Amino acid sequence: GNSVTQMEGPVTLSEEAFLTINCTYTATGYPSLFWYVQYPGEGLQLLLKATKADDKGSNKGFEATYRKETTSFHLEKGSVQVSDSAVYFCALINQGAQKLVFGQGTRLTINP
Amino acid sequence: DVKVTQSSRYLVKRTGEKVFLECVQDMDHENMFWYRQDPGLGLRLIYFSYDVKMKEKGDIPEGYSVSREKKERFSLILESASTNQTSMYLCASSIPGQALYGYTFGSGTRLTVV
């Protein structure tokens, strides 16, 4: 079956540090991959996406590259800010499917 | 912008009560979803609806039912609330076949059952 595994949290960094949140997946076929972000007290928002191998999704300084050979979609940011503190979810959806499959989420806290 | 609106941000109910969580979307999406979110467990799908009056069980449907009488509204019903249903509930909608666009989520309802 399809599944998504994220690195364990919580993750705590200082402002301007480099961020990586690991995400690996198991899927049949050729899934599309997503990162969602949940700020405190809010629902999930789509952060970025990639639909095929070697695609790079980017938004708000965050990037993730779809790596089919390692079945990974790691989230990176070169210099984090306090406002990036949130819970981050990696997700996938298979072609023709209707339901996203989510990872367990990683809580990120950025200290000033 | 697509909006998904959940009627309550916070709700406190007593054990045994029948609880209704309401979700409305304004972009004519066919698909609607109910998830619960718990620390360390991520999002777990409770129910999915792909059209009016059509529904499909998700991963954890026990203790829940749903109603979709109109396209824009998807209700989650806790028939007899229990303390283990204390959680954050998230509603989402999407367009069939538009997987590239992902889901649009509501802001969530934090339910406490006492």
HADDOCK unambig.tbl for C-alpha pairs under 7 A between the chains (distance, minus, plus):
assign (segid A and resid 42 and name CA) (segid B and resid 107 and name CA) 4.72 0.50 0.50
assign (segid A and resid 42 and name CA) (segid B and resid 108 and name CA) 6.70 0.50 0.50
assign (segid A and resid 43 and name CA) (segid B and resid 105 and name CA) 5.81 0.50 0.50
assign (segid A and resid 43 and name CA) (segid B and resid 106 and name CA) 5.46 0.50 0.50
assign (segid A and resid 43 and name CA) (segid B and resid 107 and name CA) 3.91 0.50 0.50
assign (segid A and resid 43 and name CA) (segid B and resid 108 and name CA) 5.58 0.50 0.50
assign (segid A and resid 44 and name CA) (segid B and resid 105 and name CA) 5.75 0.50 0.50
assign (segid A and resid 45 and name CA) (segid B and resid 105 and name CA) 6.92 0.50 0.50
assign (segid A and resid 93 and name CA) (segid B and resid 99 and name CA) 6.98 0.50 0.50
assign (segid A and resid 96 and name CA) (segid B and resid 97 and name CA) 6.37 0.50 0.50
assign (segid A and resid 98 and name CA) (segid B and resid 96 and name CA) 6.41 0.50 0.50
assign (segid A and resid 102 and name CA) (segid B and resid 43 and name CA) 6.40 0.50 0.50
assign (segid A and resid 103 and name CA) (segid B and resid 42 and name CA) 6.27 0.50 0.50
assign (segid A and resid 104 and name CA) (segid B and resid 40 and name CA) 6.03 0.50 0.50
assign (segid A and resid 104 and name CA) (segid B and resid 41 and name CA) 5.26 0.50 0.50
assign (segid A and resid 104 and name CA) (segid B and resid 42 and name CA) 3.73 0.50 0.50
assign (segid A and resid 104 and name CA) (segid B and resid 43 and name CA) 6.80 0.50 0.50
assign (segid A and resid 105 and name CA) (segid B and resid 42 and name CA) 5.45 0.50 0.50
